[in-house]
Amino acid sequence: MHGLPHPARALRHICVSAVEPGHISAGFLAVRALTVLPGQPDSIDLTEIPMPSPADGALLVRALALGLCGTDREIIAGEYGVAPPGETRLVLGHESLGEIVEAPPGSSFTAGDFVVGIVRRPDPLPCPACAAGQWDMCLNDGYTERGIKARNGYGSEWFRLEPDFAVKVECALGELGVLLEPASVLAKAWDHVDRIAHRAPFWKPRTVLVTGAGPIGLLAALMGAQRQLDVHVLDRARDGLKPDLVRDLGATYHAGDPGSFKADIAIECTGAVPVIADAMTRLAPAGILCLAGVTPAGRRIEFDIGTFNRTMVLDNDVVFGSVNANRTHYESAARSLAAADRHWLSRLITRRLPLSRWREAFEHRDDDIKVVIDFVS
Ligand code: BGC
């Protein structure tokens, strides 16, 4: 069997089929999946689930890779996540990459296409945002999310997708396609920064501060660099891969303290309360701060709301939150990944482990950026 297309192979623009001829789904009654009992800490296990049924989507997809993130860790800790109605366990995983094995004739997909599944599904009502395809802006909390909220995720050997919620990935990207979902979240953040910026067309932002050099921060920085902005990234690491990756974007790295630096745009990606408070004081006039990291409730610190409010008002600053992504953001993220340096992107994946070693994949390592479970090797 071929291994998962490796960045090195992807660099040579070779599209490699991961599925052996004849190794098709029909024979499988059960598949292996990473599942949890939401609300119960450390219930994660590799369990068998029934082969997904066509009712779950017309596209049958064989998993190639699954990216892990902080949300998965919160779900494993029992702090987040909801099982599908009538079920006790939730299939984990929302950062997917798979290969289509069956697609309905006449659809825009064919066997062999590499795809990523969109995470959110509109609420059934639907609210005006979901009705307009902007489920990332759902107004009534009735949305579901694969691998997170009331819908099984992509952490299983086979999964199904509705064509409207599948995004084709250039197969030349190979394994790096697994970065599309996290990149979509940043594409949305940048889209909303742009929309807010339209209030003052004369305003030409030059500087951006990104807090956090994890996968979200680095993808935010990549998109800032692609916009030709002067990008500054702040993280705790003193040396190693994170500062190197920042510098290789042509950006400036700050270990801990950016001094008196003020930014036109800031994207907060740590969810760490002191960092958020600091970011709120670092906007230049007419500045825009996007909060993109999720914080556990109950983290309190002392904060001078008087000075904050005074500065926000007198400087016309904006602070806003951003989560998830709709189809347009996946498409824009796919363009960013396609335009990025493949070697730089491949260095974001610091560990890849086969499904049989899934437990190790969830172990915390300080120097990890993105850990990926490889479903093929
Ligand atoms: C996912 C988003 C999701 C959010 C909240 C993030 O990890 O990338 O798609 O909306 O968690 O559940």
Boltz pocket constraint, residues with backbone or C-beta under 6 A from the ligand:
constraints:
  - pocket:
      binder: B
      contacts: [[A, 69], [A, 71], [A, 72], [A, 94], [A, 119], [A, 120], [A, 145], [A, 148], [A, 181], [A, 182], [A, 185], [A, 323], [A, 324], [A, 325]]
      max_distance: 6.0
